[in-house]
């Protein structure tokens, strides 16, 4: 589970400005962190199909955000992908 501290740290790393909590970059970074944690959970619990469905939804959501960012601002997209290692 993503705690407040972990989420704040992720937001601080990719925020566009000081009070940024909802930009596309922040949303992608938070989703990526949640995806990583859920993937680790699923490696330990391979039969947890309810969580697997949630994971697939998050991956689709992240992909949608990334496509939007790539279309609107390719420079910010490239820097985000490099920063997150996607």
N, C-alpha and C positions, 0 to 999 in steps of 0.2 A: 504494500500500500504506500502511496505517495504521501508523506507527512508534510506539514506546513513548512518545516525548515528545508526539506529537500526541494519542494516546489519553489520556495522563495529563492533558493540558490540557482535553480535552473532558470527562473525568470530573470534574475540579475545578470546572468551570463549573456543572454540574447536580447535583452530589452533594447528597444530603439531609443527611448528617452527615460527619464527618471521615474515617471509614474506609469509606465507602460505595463499593462497586465493583460491586454486582449489583442495585441497585434497578431498577424498571421505567424510571425516568427516565434512568438511566445507560445502560441497554441500548438505549433508543430513541435517545439522543444518539450513541452509538457506531455504531449501525446507520446513522443519518442521515449521519454523516461518511463511513462506508464506501460508502454509496450514492452520495454526491456524487462521491467519487473514482472509483468504477467508472463512473459516468455520463460523466465526463470522458474516461475511457479509451475508452469505447464510441463517443464522438463522433469520436475519432481512428481507431478500428478498427471500422468498422460491421459487418464480417463475422465478428466474434468472437462466435459464437453460444453457446459454452460459458460465457463470462463473462456474456452476456446472461441466460442461464438462472439463473446465480447471483444476478444483480441482481434478477430477478423474485422469487426466493426470499427475499432480504433485505427487499424491499418488503413482501411478504406477512407476514413475521415482524414487521416494524415495525408494520404495520397491526394485527396481533393484539395486540401489546403496548399499542398506543394504545387499542384498544377495551377491554381489560382495565382500564387506568388510568382511562379515562372512566367506566366502570361503578363502580369501587371508590372513586375520589376525584376528582370533577369539578373541584375547585379546583386540585389539582396538575396535572391534565390541561390545564386552560386555561393555567396559567402555563408549562408545558413547551412547549405549542404556540406560545405567544407568544415564548418565549425562543429556540426553534429556528427560528421562522419557517415552520412547516409549514402 
